Amino acid sequence: MSTKPQVARSANAFSCLFQHVSKAFVERVLNNRSVINYLEFYYILY
């Protein structure tokens, strides 16, 4: 029965790591002006 809390702890750590990575990725994308310009260009096309 000791495996269940361990799995929950690892899942919690994974979700925390995923949030951290996605936050860093979003910040990097927002800091990159060329990506924003490309998205605006793509949005204007449609």
The 8 nearest C-alpha neighbors of each residue, nearest first, counted from 0:
[[1, 2, 3, 4, 5, 6, 7, 8],
 [0, 2, 3, 4, 5, 6, 7, 8],
 [1, 3, 5, 0, 4, 6, 7, 8],
 [2, 4, 6, 5, 1, 0, 7, 8],
 [5, 3, 7, 6, 2, 8, 1, 0],
 [6, 4, 8, 2, 3, 7, 9, 1],
 [5, 7, 9, 3, 8, 4, 10, 2],
 [8, 6, 4, 10, 5, 9, 11, 3],
 [7, 9, 5, 11, 6, 10, 4, 12],
 [8, 10, 12, 6, 11, 7, 13, 5],
 [11, 9, 13, 7, 12, 8, 6, 14],
 [10, 12, 8, 14, 9, 13, 7, 15],
 [11, 13, 9, 15, 10, 14, 16, 8],
 [14, 12, 10, 16, 11, 15, 17, 9],
 [13, 15, 17, 11, 16, 12, 18, 10],
 [16, 14, 12, 18, 13, 17, 11, 19],
 [17, 15, 13, 19, 14, 18, 12, 20],
 [16, 18, 14, 20, 19, 15, 13, 21],
 [19, 17, 15, 21, 16, 20, 22, 14],
 [18, 20, 16, 22, 17, 21, 23, 15],
 [21, 19, 23, 17, 22, 18, 24, 16],
 [20, 22, 24, 18, 23, 19, 17, 25],
 [23, 21, 25, 19, 24, 20, 18, 26],
 [22, 24, 26, 20, 21, 25, 27, 19],
 [23, 25, 21, 27, 22, 26, 20, 28],
 [26, 24, 28, 22, 27, 23, 29, 21],
 [27, 25, 29, 23, 28, 24, 30, 22],
 [26, 28, 24, 30, 25, 29, 23, 31],
 [27, 29, 25, 31, 30, 26, 24, 34],
 [30, 28, 26, 31, 27, 25, 35, 32],
 [31, 29, 27, 28, 32, 26, 25, 35],
 [30, 32, 28, 29, 33, 34, 27, 35],
 [31, 33, 35, 34, 30, 36, 29, 28],
 [34, 32, 36, 35, 31, 37, 38, 30],
 [33, 35, 37, 32, 36, 31, 38, 28],
 [36, 34, 38, 32, 37, 33, 39, 31],
 [37, 35, 33, 39, 38, 34, 40, 32],
 [36, 38, 40, 34, 35, 39, 33, 41],
 [37, 39, 41, 35, 40, 36, 42, 34],
 [40, 38, 42, 36, 41, 37, 43, 35],
 [41, 39, 37, 43, 38, 42, 36, 44],
 [40, 42, 38, 44, 39, 43, 37, 45],
 [43, 41, 39, 45, 44, 40, 38, 37],
 [42, 44, 40, 45, 41, 39, 38, 37],
 [43, 45, 41, 42, 40, 39, 38, 37],
 [44, 42, 43, 41, 40, 39, 38, 37]]
